[in-house]
Amino acid sequence: MAKKEDFLPERFDYTEEDARFMELAIQLSEENVDLGGGPFGAVIVRDGEIVATGANRVVPNNDPTAHAEVMAIRNACQKLGTFELDGCTIYTSCEPCPMCLSALYWAGVERICYGNTKADARKINFDDSFIYDQLDLNYADRKILCEHFMRDRAWSAFQKWAAKADKIEY
């Protein structure tokens, strides 16, 4: 079994194109601070072309999911008319949090490039390690109460989906 690394060593052999897109993500993160958002920016690229950008708008939008990567994913999917971002690379000013990382996997991006690390984010009080810790706990030990009921009733939607002949799987 592969060992989970605590950090990814920083690369210094990136291309000029990588540097250009990462610089844009960093600029977005800097500008966003002045616009009332968090210090995070993201750029989604396919075939060397910018598809979409995003910046952290959690506070201005009153939306805890409005992280830079999620905003970029939303913008890219709207622009491309699809929920799949295959062949895309995201350049983000900081290592994605658990929510953003999950969203990037669901979107099917090919590559994730980031500047600051989650340890760097922790230094300025953007610490998501508690989420990773919570996921490792038993349900009864988690900070947020989790309750499971009415499975028999909820199962009907799953049956309906499974039987649907014209569904688009994702």
Backbone torsions as a table, in degrees:
resi	resn	phi	psi	omega
1	MET	NA	137.1	179.6
2	ALA	-69.8	144.6	179.2
3	LYS	-85.8	133.8	176.4
4	LYS	-74.3	122.6	179.0
5	GLU	-83.2	147.1	177.8
6	ASP	-76.9	-24.1	179.3
7	PHE	-155.6	158.4	176.6
8	LEU	-100.1	123.5	-179.7
9	PRO	-59.5	141.8	-179.5
10	GLU	-70.1	135.8	176.6
11	ARG	-91.0	147.4	175.8
12	PHE	-124.6	4.3	-178.9
13	ASP	-105.7	31.8	-179.4
14	TYR	-73.9	160.2	-177.9
15	THR	-83.1	167.1	175.4
16	GLU	-62.9	-36.5	178.2
17	GLU	-64.5	-44.4	176.3
18	ASP	-57.9	-44.6	-179.4
19	ALA	-61.8	-40.4	-179.2
20	ARG	-62.9	-45.5	-178.7
21	PHE	-72.8	-36.8	177.2
22	MET	-67.2	-39.0	177.3
23	GLU	-58.9	-40.0	178.5
24	LEU	-65.1	-43.0	178.0
25	ALA	-60.4	-41.0	179.4
26	ILE	-66.8	-42.2	177.7
27	GLN	-61.4	-42.2	177.5
28	LEU	-59.9	-40.1	-179.3
29	SER	-66.4	-38.9	179.4
30	GLU	-68.6	-46.7	179.5
31	GLU	-62.3	-36.1	-176.4
32	ASN	-65.4	-30.5	176.4
33	VAL	-60.3	-43.0	179.4
34	ASP	-68.3	-21.5	-179.4
35	LEU	-94.5	8.5	176.4
36	GLY	91.2	3.8	179.4
37	GLY	-99.1	179.5	178.1
38	GLY	-78.1	165.9	-174.5
39	PRO	-81.6	55.4	-176.4
40	PHE	-137.4	134.4	177.3
41	GLY	-138.9	154.1	-178.2
42	ALA	-146.4	148.5	179.5
43	VAL	-133.7	129.0	176.2
44	ILE	-106.7	130.1	-173.9
45	VAL	-126.8	140.4	171.8
46	ARG	-135.2	130.7	178.9
47	ASP	52.1	41.2	176.3
48	GLY	77.3	3.4	-179.1
49	GLU	-115.3	140.4	177.0
50	ILE	-71.3	124.0	177.0
51	VAL	-89.6	-47.0	-177.5
52	ALA	-163.3	163.2	175.5
53	THR	-127.4	168.2	175.9
54	GLY	-158.3	154.2	176.6
55	ALA	-137.2	156.8	-178.2
56	ASN	-68.5	118.8	-178.1
57	ARG	-123.7	28.1	-176.9
58	VAL	-54.8	-54.6	-176.1
59	VAL	-73.2	-50.7	-179.8
60	PRO	-59.8	-34.3	-177.6
61	ASN	-93.8	-3.6	-173.7
62	ASN	50.0	48.5	-175.3
63	ASP	-138.4	105.4	-178.1
64	PRO	-65.2	-11.5	177.9
65	THR	-96.5	0.5	-175.0
66	ALA	-83.0	49.8	175.6
67	HIS	-75.6	159.4	-176.0
68	ALA	-55.7	-45.6	-177.4
69	GLU	-66.2	-41.4	179.4
70	VAL	-66.0	-41.4	178.3
71	MET	-63.2	-41.4	178.3
72	ALA	-65.3	-41.1	177.6
73	ILE	-61.1	-47.4	-179.9
74	ARG	-58.5	-46.8	-178.8
75	ASN	-64.7	-41.4	-179.8
76	ALA	-65.9	-44.5	-179.2
77	CYS	-64.4	-40.5	177.1
78	GLN	-63.1	-44.7	-177.9
79	LYS	-65.0	-42.1	-177.0
80	LEU	-85.6	-12.5	-179.5
81	GLY	68.2	36.7	-179.1
82	THR	-151.7	160.7	174.4
83	PHE	-100.3	5.1	-178.7
84	GLU	-113.4	126.7	-179.3
85	LEU	-111.8	42.4	178.3
86	ASP	-62.1	145.6	-178.7
87	GLY	78.5	3.3	-177.9
88	CYS	-99.4	150.2	171.6
89	THR	-116.7	139.3	172.4
90	ILE	-109.3	133.5	172.7
91	TYR	-109.1	120.5	-176.6
92	THR	-131.8	143.3	-173.7
93	SER	-67.9	-15.9	-180.0
94	CYS	-145.1	150.4	176.3
95	GLU	-52.6	129.7	-176.7
96	PRO	-61.9	142.7	175.0
97	CYS	-72.4	173.9	-179.7
98	PRO	-57.7	-39.8	179.6
99	MET	-64.8	-47.4	-177.9
100	CYS	-67.0	-40.4	178.2
101	LEU	-60.6	-44.2	177.2
102	SER	-60.9	-44.8	179.9
103	ALA	-62.2	-38.2	178.3
104	LEU	-66.4	-37.9	174.9
105	TYR	-65.3	-45.7	179.1
106	TRP	-61.2	-37.4	-179.8
107	ALA	-73.5	-19.7	176.5
108	GLY	80.3	27.9	177.2
109	VAL	-62.3	154.7	-176.6
110	GLU	-88.8	-28.9	-171.1
111	ARG	-152.4	140.3	177.3
112	ILE	-121.0	122.1	177.4
113	CYS	-119.2	133.2	-178.4
114	TYR	-139.0	156.8	179.9
115	GLY	-93.6	-81.1	178.9
116	ASN	-69.6	154.7	178.7
117	THR	-98.7	169.5	176.2
118	LYS	-64.6	-28.4	175.5
119	ALA	-67.9	-37.8	176.1
120	ASP	-63.8	-43.1	179.6
121	ALA	-62.1	-39.3	179.5
122	ARG	-59.7	-34.5	-178.6
123	LYS	-65.0	-23.1	178.1
124	ILE	-112.2	25.7	173.9
125	ASN	71.3	26.7	167.6
126	PHE	-108.0	82.1	-173.3
127	ASP	-112.4	114.2	179.2
128	ASP	-107.1	11.7	-178.9
129	SER	-62.2	-28.3	179.4
130	PHE	-62.2	-29.6	179.2
131	ILE	-69.2	-46.4	176.1
132	TYR	-58.0	-42.7	179.7
133	ASP	-62.1	-42.7	-179.5
134	GLN	-63.1	-39.5	-179.2
135	LEU	-64.4	-26.6	179.3
136	ASP	-81.8	-10.9	-177.5
137	LEU	-84.9	158.3	169.1
138	ASN	-66.7	152.1	-178.8
139	TYR	-51.6	-42.5	-176.6
140	ALA	-66.6	-20.6	-177.5
141	ASP	-98.0	-1.6	-177.8
142	ARG	-76.3	153.1	-179.1
143	LYS	-64.9	-38.2	178.6
144	ILE	-95.5	125.9	-179.7
145	LEU	-63.3	127.4	176.2
146	CYS	-112.2	126.6	179.7
147	GLU	-128.2	139.7	-176.0
148	HIS	-120.2	117.5	177.0
149	PHE	-156.4	163.8	179.7
150	MET	63.0	33.3	179.3
151	ARG	-60.3	-42.3	-179.6
152	ASP	-57.1	-40.1	179.9
153	ARG	-73.0	-43.1	-178.3
154	ALA	-66.0	-27.8	-176.7
155	TRP	-60.2	-24.3	-177.0
156	SER	-60.3	-37.4	178.5
157	ALA	-66.5	-37.1	177.4
158	PHE	-66.0	-39.2	177.8
159	GLN	-64.8	-42.5	179.2
160	LYS	-61.1	-43.8	178.5
161	TRP	-63.3	-46.5	-178.0
162	ALA	-61.0	-33.9	-178.6
163	ALA	-84.5	-13.7	-175.6
164	LYS	-68.1	120.0	-176.0
165	ALA	-76.6	-31.2	-174.9
166	ASP	-103.8	25.0	-178.7
167	LYS	-71.8	153.2	174.0
168	ILE	-106.7	108.6	-176.5
169	GLU	-76.4	149.3	177.7
170	TYR	-145.3	NA	NA
